[in-house]
Amino acid sequence: MVLKKTQQMAQETTFARLATLDEATQKKIAKKYYGGNRPWKPTKERNKKS
């Protein structure tokens, strides 16, 4: 239970940091590590075609 909460907090922190980066950097990271998806973006923004 504690591990799951710790992992969730770490992911939230990471996603918050990623959301502050410029678009080009976000695209590179999304492509390399998330299969082109940006899970740190709100759902509406994630569904937009870029």
N, CA, C and O atoms as a printed pandas DataFrame, in Angstrom:
     atom_number atom_name residue_name chain_id  residue_number  x_coord  y_coord  z_coord
0              1         N          MET        A               1    0.831   -1.199    0.000
1              2        CA          MET        A               1    0.000    0.000    0.000
2              3         C          MET        A               1    0.871    1.257    0.000
3              4         O          MET        A               1    0.627    2.190   -0.765
4              5         N          VAL        A               2    1.876    1.272    0.855
5              6        CA          VAL        A               2    2.762    2.439    0.933
6              7         C          VAL        A               2    3.554    2.574   -0.358
7              8         O          VAL        A               2    3.738    3.682   -0.863
8              9         N          LEU        A               3    4.025    1.449   -0.895
9             10        CA          LEU        A               3    4.793    1.486   -2.135
10            11         C          LEU        A               3    3.956    2.039   -3.283
11            12         O          LEU        A               3    4.441    2.845   -4.077
12            13         N          LYS        A               4    2.710    1.608   -3.368
13            14        CA          LYS        A               4    1.828    2.079   -4.434
14            15         C          LYS        A               4    1.608    3.588   -4.324
15            16         O          LYS        A               4    1.615    4.295   -5.332
16            17         N          LYS        A               5    1.415    4.074   -3.106
17            18        CA          LYS        A               5    1.199    5.512   -2.899
18            19         C          LYS        A               5    2.478    6.286   -3.249
19            20         O          LYS        A               5    2.413    7.364   -3.840
20            21         N          THR        A               6    3.626    5.737   -2.886
21            22        CA          THR        A               6    4.906    6.374   -3.198
22            23         C          THR        A               6    5.118    6.433   -4.708
23            24         O          THR        A               6    5.560    7.453   -5.237
24            25         N          GLN        A               7    4.804    5.342   -5.399
25            26        CA          GLN        A               7    4.938    5.319   -6.855
26            27         C          GLN        A               7    4.013    6.337   -7.509
27            28         O          GLN        A               7    4.404    7.025   -8.452
28            29         N          GLN        A               8    2.793    6.428   -7.007
29            30        CA          GLN        A               8    1.828    7.384   -7.558
30            31         C          GLN        A               8    2.322    8.819   -7.361
31            32         O          GLN        A               8    2.218    9.647   -8.266
32            33         N          MET        A               9    2.851    9.101   -6.190
33            34        CA          MET        A               9    3.366   10.451   -5.919
34            35         C          MET        A               9    4.546   10.771   -6.830
35            36         O          MET        A               9    4.661   11.891   -7.326
36            37         N          ALA        A              10    5.418    9.797   -7.049
37            38        CA          ALA        A              10    6.573    9.996   -7.918
38            39         C          ALA        A              10    6.120   10.260   -9.353
39            40         O          ALA        A              10    6.670   11.127  -10.032
40            41         N          GLN        A              11    5.118    9.510   -9.809
41            42        CA          GLN        A              11    4.608    9.701  -11.161
42            43         C          GLN        A              11    3.972   11.083  -11.312
43            44         O          GLN        A              11    4.181   11.751  -12.324
44            45         N          GLU        A              12    3.215   11.506  -10.336
45            46        CA          GLU        A              12    2.590   12.831  -10.384
46            47         C          GLU        A              12    3.646   13.928  -10.445
47            48         O          GLU        A              12    3.499   14.895  -11.192
48            49         N          THR        A              13    4.697   13.779   -9.669
49            50        CA          THR        A              13    5.796   14.750   -9.674
50            51         C          THR        A              13    6.476   14.778  -11.041
51            52         O          THR        A              13    6.769   15.846  -11.578
52            53         N          THR        A              14    6.722   13.603  -11.590
53            54        CA          THR        A              14    7.367   13.498  -12.900
54            55         C          THR        A              14    6.495   14.125  -13.981
55            56         O          THR        A              14    6.985   14.898  -14.805
56            57         N          PHE        A              15    5.214   13.797  -13.982
57            58        CA          PHE        A              15    4.310   14.349  -14.991
58            59         C          PHE        A              15    4.185   15.862  -14.863
59            60         O          PHE        A              15    4.083   16.560  -15.871
60            61         N          ALA        A              16    4.191   16.367  -13.655
61            62        CA          ALA        A              16    4.126   17.822  -13.453
62            63         C          ALA        A              16    5.356   18.489  -14.056
63            64         O          ALA        A              16    5.257   19.545  -14.680
64            65         N          ARG        A              17    6.505   17.870  -13.867
65            66        CA          ARG        A              17    7.756   18.412  -14.430
66            67         C          ARG        A              17    7.735   18.353  -15.951
67            68         O          ARG        A              17    8.114   19.316  -16.618
68            69         N          LEU        A              18    7.296   17.234  -16.497
69            70        CA          LEU        A              18    7.237   17.094  -17.952
70            71         C          LEU        A              18    6.303   18.130  -18.574
71            72         O          LEU        A              18    6.583   18.639  -19.660
72            73         N          ALA        A              19    5.223   18.441  -17.913
73            74        CA          ALA        A              19    4.248   19.400  -18.437
74            75         C          ALA        A              19    4.821   20.815  -18.529
75            76         O          ALA        A              19    4.291   21.646  -19.267
76            77         N          THR        A              20    5.891   21.099  -17.794
77            78        CA          THR        A              20    6.481   22.441  -17.833
78            79         C          THR        A              20    7.481   22.616  -18.970
79            80         O          THR        A              20    7.905   23.736  -19.257
80            81         N          LEU        A              21    7.856   21.526  -19.612
81            82        CA          LEU        A              21    8.852   21.595  -20.678
82            83         C          LEU        A              21    8.239   22.127  -21.967
83            84         O          LEU        A              21    7.024   22.073  -22.157
84            85         N          ASP        A              22    9.095   22.644  -22.853
85            86        CA          ASP        A              22    8.602   23.158  -24.125
86            87         C          ASP        A              22    8.066   22.011  -24.988
87            88         O          ASP        A              22    8.392   20.845  -24.763
88            89         N          GLU        A              23    7.245   22.358  -25.972
89            90        CA          GLU        A              23    6.564   21.368  -26.814
90            91         C          GLU        A              23    7.532   20.401  -27.494
91            92         O          GLU        A              23    7.294   19.193  -27.509
92            93         N          ALA        A              24    8.609   20.920  -28.048
93            94        CA          ALA        A              24    9.557   20.061  -28.769
94            95         C          ALA        A              24   10.163   19.010  -27.842
95            96         O          ALA        A              24   10.286   17.842  -28.212
96            97         N          THR        A              25   10.532   19.427  -26.656
97            98        CA          THR        A              25   11.120   18.500  -25.688
98            99         C          THR        A              25   10.088   17.473  -25.248
99           100         O          THR        A              25   10.404   16.291  -25.113
100          101         N          GLN        A              26    8.856   17.917  -25.022
101          102        CA          GLN        A              26    7.792   16.990  -24.643
102          103         C          GLN        A              26    7.560   15.947  -25.741
103          104         O          GLN        A              26    7.382   14.764  -25.449
104          105         N          LYS        A              27    7.563   16.381  -26.988
105          106        CA          LYS        A              27    7.365   15.453  -28.102
106          107         C          LYS        A              27    8.472   14.404  -28.151
107          108         O          LYS        A              27    8.203   13.221  -28.357
108          109         N          LYS        A              28    9.721   14.842  -27.961
109          110        CA          LYS        A              28   10.852   13.907  -27.981
110          111         C          LYS        A              28   10.734   12.875  -26.864
111          112         O          LYS        A              28   10.936   11.682  -27.092
112          113         N          ILE        A              29   10.412   13.327  -25.676
113          114        CA          ILE        A              29   10.284   12.423  -24.524
114          115         C          ILE        A              29    9.108   11.475  -24.731
115          116         O          ILE        A              29    9.219   10.279  -24.462
116          117         N          ALA        A              30    7.987   12.002  -25.206
117          118        CA          ALA        A              30    6.808   11.170  -25.446
118          119         C          ALA        A              30    7.113   10.081  -26.471
119          120         O          ALA        A              30    6.728    8.926  -26.292
120          121         N          LYS        A              31    7.796   10.452  -27.528
121          122        CA          LYS        A              31    8.128    9.485  -28.573
122          123         C          LYS        A              31    9.072    8.400  -28.053
123          124         O          LYS        A              31    8.884    7.216  -28.333
124          125         N          LYS        A              32   10.077    8.810  -27.304
125          126        CA          LYS        A              32   11.098    7.872  -26.842
126          127         C          LYS        A              32   10.608    6.947  -25.730
127          128         O          LYS        A              32   10.911    5.754  -25.745
128          129         N          TYR        A              33    9.855    7.481  -24.768
129          130        CA          TYR        A              33    9.515    6.703  -23.575
130          131         C          TYR        A              33    8.049    6.303  -23.448
131          132         O          TYR        A              33    7.729    5.386  -22.691
132          133         N          TYR        A              34    7.155    6.968  -24.171
133          134        CA          TYR        A              34    5.722    6.732  -23.985
134          135         C          TYR        A              34    5.005    6.381  -25.283
135          136         O          TYR        A              34    3.790    6.550  -25.378
136          137         N          GLY        A              35    5.726    5.903  -26.267
137          138        CA          GLY        A              35    5.098    5.500  -27.525
138          139         C          GLY        A              35    4.392    6.634  -28.239
139          140         O          GLY        A              35    3.422    6.404  -28.961
140          141         N          GLY        A              36    4.866    7.858  -28.046
141          142        CA          GLY        A              36    4.265    9.030  -28.681
142          143         C          GLY        A              36    3.137    9.655  -27.878
143          144         O          GLY        A              36    2.676   10.748  -28.209
144          145         N          ASN        A              37    2.688    8.985  -26.836
145          146        CA          ASN        A              37    1.626    9.520  -25.985
146          147         C          ASN        A              37    2.209   10.441  -24.924
147          148         O          ASN        A              37    3.366   10.304  -24.526
148          149         N          ARG        A              38    1.391   11.374  -24.478
149          150        CA          ARG        A              38    1.790   12.263  -23.392
150          151         C          ARG        A              38    0.802   12.116  -22.241
151          152         O          ARG        A              38   -0.151   12.888  -22.139
152          153         N          PRO        A              39    1.022   11.131  -21.376
153          154        CA          PRO        A              39    0.077   10.889  -20.284
154          155         C          PRO        A              39    0.021   12.012  -19.254
155          156         O          PRO        A              39   -0.877   12.025  -18.411
156          157         N          TRP        A              40    0.947   12.939  -19.304
157          158        CA          TRP        A              40    0.943   14.057  -18.353
158          159         C          TRP        A              40    0.022   15.188  -18.814
159          160         O          TRP        A              40   -0.233   16.126  -18.059
160          161         N          LYS        A              41   -0.472   15.102  -20.040
161          162        CA          LYS        A              41   -1.393   16.118  -20.558
162          163         C          LYS        A              41   -2.823   15.753  -20.194
163          164         O          LYS        A              41   -3.150   14.569  -20.104
164          165         N          PRO        A              42   -3.686   16.750  -19.983
165          166        CA          PRO        A              42   -5.105   16.459  -19.774
166          167         C          PRO        A              42   -5.669   15.694  -20.976
167          168         O          PRO        A              42   -5.149   15.832  -22.083
168          169         N          THR        A              43   -6.694   14.912  -20.789
169          170        CA          THR        A              43   -7.245   14.031  -21.813
170          171         C          THR        A              43   -7.560   14.756  -23.117
171          172         O          THR        A              43   -7.220   14.249  -24.186
172          173         N          LYS        A              44   -8.191   15.916  -23.066
173          174        CA          LYS        A              44   -8.531   16.658  -24.287
174          175         C          LYS        A              44   -7.284   16.979  -25.098
175          176         O          LYS        A              44   -7.281   16.824  -26.319
176          177         N          GLU        A              45   -6.230   17.422  -24.431
177          178        CA          GLU        A              45   -4.997   17.785  -25.127
178          179         C          GLU        A              45   -4.312   16.551  -25.693
179          180         O          GLU        A              45   -3.716   16.619  -26.767
180          181         N          ARG        A              46   -4.384   15.422  -24.991
181          182        CA          ARG        A              46   -3.765   14.200  -25.476
182          183         C          ARG        A              46   -4.420   13.715  -26.754
183          184         O          ARG        A              46   -3.754   13.118  -27.600
184          185         N          ASN        A              47   -5.715   13.961  -26.912
185          186        CA          ASN        A              47   -6.447   13.467  -28.075
186          187         C          ASN        A              47   -6.288   14.352  -29.308
187          188         O          ASN        A              47   -6.703   13.967  -30.401
188          189         N          LYS        A              48   -5.692   15.531  -29.145
189          190        CA          LYS        A              48   -5.468   16.425  -30.283
190          191         C          LYS        A              48   -4.388   15.838  -31.189
191          192         O          LYS        A              48   -3.425   15.240  -30.709
192          193         N          LYS        A              49   -4.549   16.008  -32.472
193          194        CA          LYS        A              49   -3.509   15.604  -33.427
194          195         C          LYS        A              49   -2.500   16.725  -33.523
195          196         O          LYS        A              49   -2.872   17.891  -33.655
196          197         N          SER        A              50   -1.193   16.375  -33.456
197          198        CA          SER        A              50   -0.180   17.425  -33.593
198          199         C          SER        A              50    0.583   17.277  -34.866
199          200         O          SER        A              50    1.477   18.075  -35.147
